[in-house]
Amino acid sequence: MSNNFSWCVRVYYEDTDAGGVVFYANYLKFFERARSEWLRTAGVEQQSLMQTDGVMFVVTSTAVDYLATAQLDDELKLTVVVEKLGRASVQFVQQAWRGEQLMTTGRIKIACVDVKLRRPCPIPARVLLKITP
C-alpha cells in the first residue's frame, strides 16, 4: 500500500468551540476517520477484523501540535503516513492541511489487541501484507 494517503473533511458547527474554531480534541477525531479510511482503502474492514480475526486496533499514544486554527466551512486535507510498522503496532504521522497551510501535525500509535483478552497481540499476517508501505 502507498505510504501517502489523504482524505478530506469539512468543518461543521459541531466541530467548533465557543471561539468559532475547531475544538482541539476534534483533530483526533479527524485523524481517526482518516486512519479508518486508510485501512478501508487498503482492504481492511475493522468490523471484519474483530469478528473474523478476533483483534482490533486501539490508540496507545498521541502527540499533537496545533499550528493554526481551522474554522467553520474550512475543508481540511488529512494525511496519513506510516512512520513505523511493528509486529503488534503501527505509528503514524498525521497532518491537517487547509490548502497549502499546515494546521495540525500529530504522531499517533495504535496497537493490535485481542478482542477477548484486551491484551496486545501480533497484527494478522494478511493485514500486514495490505498495510506495509
C-alpha contacts under 8 A as a table, 3 or more apart, distances in Angstrom:
res1	aa1	res2	aa2	distance
1	M	42	A	6.47
1	M	130	K	6.13
1	M	131	I	5.58
1	M	132	T	6.11
1	M	133	P	5.18
2	S	5	F	6.98
2	S	133	P	5.56
3	N	80	V	7.61
3	N	81	V	5.38
3	N	82	V	6.05
3	N	133	P	5.06
4	N	79	T	7.04
4	N	80	V	6.16
4	N	81	V	5.38
5	F	38	W	6.49
5	F	79	T	5.61
5	F	80	V	5.14
5	F	81	V	6.69
6	S	34	A	7.23
6	S	38	W	7.95
6	S	77	K	6.40
6	S	78	L	5.34
6	S	79	T	4.29
6	S	80	V	6.17
7	W	34	A	5.87
7	W	37	E	7.56
7	W	77	K	5.71
7	W	78	L	5.23
7	W	79	T	6.59
8	C	75	E	6.73
8	C	76	L	5.52
8	C	77	K	4.40
8	C	78	L	5.87
9	V	30	F	7.49
9	V	75	E	5.73
9	V	76	L	5.36
9	V	77	K	6.60
9	V	78	L	7.57
10	R	73	D	5.94
10	R	74	D	5.79
10	R	75	E	4.45
10	R	76	L	6.24
11	V	15	D	6.11
11	V	16	T	7.72
11	V	22	V	7.44
11	V	70	A	7.76
11	V	71	Q	6.64
11	V	72	L	5.15
11	V	73	D	4.95
11	V	74	D	5.38
11	V	75	E	6.37
11	V	76	L	7.59
12	Y	15	D	5.38
12	Y	16	T	7.09
12	Y	72	L	5.58
12	Y	73	D	6.10
13	Y	16	T	5.47
13	Y	72	L	6.18
15	D	21	V	7.95
15	D	22	V	5.43
15	D	23	F	6.20
15	D	26	N	6.33
15	D	72	L	7.92
16	T	19	G	7.56
16	T	20	G	5.46
16	T	21	V	4.94
16	T	22	V	4.14
16	T	23	F	5.09
16	T	71	Q	7.08
16	T	72	L	6.96
17	D	20	G	5.40
17	D	21	V	5.78
17	D	22	V	6.15
17	D	23	F	5.08
18	A	21	V	7.65
20	G	71	Q	6.26
20	G	72	L	7.01
21	V	69	T	6.04
21	V	70	A	5.60
21	V	71	Q	4.53
21	V	72	L	6.87
22	V	26	N	6.78
22	V	27	Y	7.70
22	V	69	T	6.76
22	V	70	A	5.57
22	V	71	Q	5.85
22	V	72	L	7.60
23	F	26	N	5.56
23	F	27	Y	7.58
24	Y	27	Y	5.94
24	Y	28	L	7.94
24	Y	66	Y	7.81
25	A	28	L	5.56
25	A	29	K	7.10
26	N	29	K	4.91
26	N	30	F	6.26
27	Y	30	F	4.90
27	Y	31	F	6.08
27	Y	96	A	8.00
27	Y	104	T	7.78
28	L	31	F	4.98
28	L	32	E	6.09
29	K	32	E	5.00
29	K	33	R	6.27
30	F	33	R	5.20
30	F	34	A	6.32
30	F	78	L	7.50
31	F	34	A	5.08
31	F	35	R	6.20
31	F	78	L	6.91
31	F	94	Q	6.77
31	F	95	Q	7.93
32	E	35	R	5.15
32	E	36	S	6.13
33	R	36	S	5.05
33	R	37	E	6.20
34	A	37	E	5.11
34	A	38	W	6.07
34	A	78	L	6.42
34	A	79	T	7.27
34	A	80	V	6.93
35	R	38	W	4.86
35	R	39	L	6.22
35	R	80	V	6.60
36	S	39	L	5.15
36	S	40	R	6.18
36	S	46	Q	7.96
37	E	40	R	4.88
37	E	41	T	5.98
38	W	41	T	5.15
38	W	42	A	6.28
38	W	80	V	7.38
39	L	42	A	5.01
39	L	43	G	6.42
39	L	44	V	5.18
39	L	45	E	6.96
39	L	46	Q	7.90
39	L	131	I	7.53
40	R	43	G	5.06
40	R	44	V	5.08
40	R	45	E	5.64
40	R	46	Q	7.94
41	T	44	V	7.33
42	A	130	K	5.77
42	A	131	I	6.41
43	G	130	K	7.04
44	V	48	S	7.84
44	V	49	L	7.47
44	V	127	V	6.79
44	V	130	K	7.59
45	E	48	S	5.30
45	E	49	L	6.27
46	Q	49	L	4.92
46	Q	50	M	6.46
46	Q	56	M	7.00
47	Q	50	M	5.32
47	Q	51	Q	6.28
48	S	51	Q	5.03
48	S	52	T	5.45
48	S	53	D	7.34
49	L	52	T	5.49
49	L	53	D	5.07
49	L	54	G	6.34
49	L	55	V	5.80
49	L	56	M	6.31
50	M	53	D	5.72
50	M	54	G	4.53
50	M	55	V	4.90
50	M	56	M	5.58
50	M	115	V	6.73
51	Q	54	G	5.60
51	Q	55	V	7.90
53	D	124	P	7.58
54	G	114	D	6.00
54	G	115	V	5.38
54	G	116	K	7.41
55	V	112	C	6.46
55	V	113	V	5.41
55	V	114	D	4.55
55	V	115	V	5.01
55	V	121	C	7.96
56	M	112	C	5.65
56	M	113	V	5.41
56	M	114	D	6.65
56	M	115	V	6.24
57	F	110	I	6.02
57	F	111	A	5.41
57	F	112	C	4.62
57	F	113	V	6.07
58	V	110	I	5.27
58	V	111	A	5.45
58	V	112	C	6.62
58	V	113	V	7.02
59	V	62	T	7.66
59	V	108	I	7.18
59	V	109	K	5.87
59	V	110	I	4.27
59	V	111	A	6.43
60	T	108	I	7.77
60	T	109	K	5.64
60	T	110	I	5.43
60	T	111	A	6.50
61	S	108	I	5.78
61	S	109	K	5.23
61	S	110	I	7.23
62	T	106	G	7.02
62	T	107	R	5.73
62	T	108	I	4.56
62	T	109	K	6.55
63	A	106	G	5.46
63	A	107	R	5.26
63	A	108	I	6.62
64	V	104	T	7.05
64	V	105	T	5.78
64	V	106	G	4.14
64	V	107	R	6.49
65	D	104	T	5.73
65	D	105	T	5.39
65	D	106	G	6.19
66	Y	69	T	7.69
66	Y	103	M	6.45
66	Y	104	T	4.71
66	Y	105	T	6.82
67	L	102	L	7.05
67	L	103	M	5.11
67	L	104	T	5.47
67	L	105	T	7.82
68	A	102	L	7.38
68	A	103	M	4.68
68	A	104	T	6.93
69	T	103	M	6.51
70	A	74	D	6.41
70	A	98	R	7.69
70	A	103	M	7.13
71	Q	74	D	5.69
74	D	98	R	7.16
75	E	98	R	6.34
76	L	96	A	6.00
76	L	97	W	5.35
76	L	98	R	4.95
76	L	99	G	7.52
77	K	96	A	5.62
77	K	97	W	5.04
77	K	98	R	6.45
77	K	99	G	7.68
78	L	94	Q	6.96
78	L	95	Q	5.58
78	L	96	A	4.55
78	L	97	W	6.40
79	T	94	Q	5.32
79	T	95	Q	5.21
79	T	96	A	6.57
80	V	92	F	6.62
80	V	93	V	6.24
80	V	94	Q	4.86
80	V	95	Q	7.12
81	V	92	F	5.49
81	V	93	V	5.31
81	V	94	Q	6.35
82	V	85	L	6.92
82	V	90	V	7.01
82	V	91	Q	6.07
82	V	92	F	4.60
82	V	93	V	6.53
82	V	133	P	7.32
83	E	90	V	7.68
83	E	91	Q	5.48
83	E	92	F	5.08
83	E	93	V	6.16
84	K	90	V	5.81
84	K	91	Q	5.01
84	K	92	F	6.96
85	L	89	S	6.27
85	L	90	V	4.64
85	L	91	Q	6.43
85	L	132	T	7.43
86	G	89	S	4.96
86	G	90	V	5.92
87	R	122	P	5.43
87	R	123	I	6.18
88	A	111	A	5.75
88	A	112	C	5.32
88	A	120	P	6.76
88	A	121	C	5.74
88	A	122	P	4.31
88	A	123	I	5.08
89	S	109	K	7.00
89	S	110	I	5.56
89	S	111	A	4.19
89	S	112	C	5.95
89	S	122	P	7.94
89	S	123	I	7.32
90	V	109	K	5.71
90	V	110	I	5.42
90	V	111	A	6.49
91	Q	107	R	7.04
91	Q	108	I	5.75
91	Q	109	K	4.22
91	Q	110	I	6.40
92	F	107	R	5.60
92	F	108	I	5.23
92	F	109	K	6.19
93	V	105	T	7.28
93	V	106	G	5.73
93	V	107	R	4.63
93	V	108	I	6.54
94	Q	105	T	5.74
94	Q	106	G	5.13
94	Q	107	R	6.24
94	Q	108	I	7.48
95	Q	102	L	7.21
95	Q	103	M	7.45
95	Q	104	T	5.52
95	Q	105	T	4.29
95	Q	106	G	6.19
96	A	102	L	6.20
96	A	103	M	5.46
96	A	104	T	5.11
96	A	105	T	6.47
97	W	100	E	6.51
97	W	101	Q	5.55
97	W	102	L	4.59
97	W	103	M	5.38
97	W	104	T	7.22
98	R	101	Q	5.25
98	R	102	L	6.56
98	R	103	M	6.69
102	L	105	T	7.58
111	A	120	P	6.66
112	C	120	P	5.69
112	C	121	C	5.71
112	C	122	P	6.43
112	C	123	I	5.72
113	V	117	L	7.89
113	V	118	R	5.68
113	V	119	R	5.20
113	V	120	P	4.29
113	V	121	C	5.33
113	V	122	P	7.94
114	D	117	L	5.43
114	D	118	R	5.18
114	D	119	R	5.49
114	D	120	P	6.25
114	D	121	C	6.01
115	V	118	R	5.45
115	V	119	R	7.88
123	I	127	V	6.71
123	I	128	L	6.52
124	P	127	V	5.34
124	P	128	L	6.37
125	A	128	L	5.00
125	A	129	L	6.26
126	R	129	L	5.26
126	R	130	K	6.66
127	V	130	K	5.15
127	V	131	I	6.28
128	L	131	I	5.25
128	L	132	T	5.71
129	L	132	T	5.77
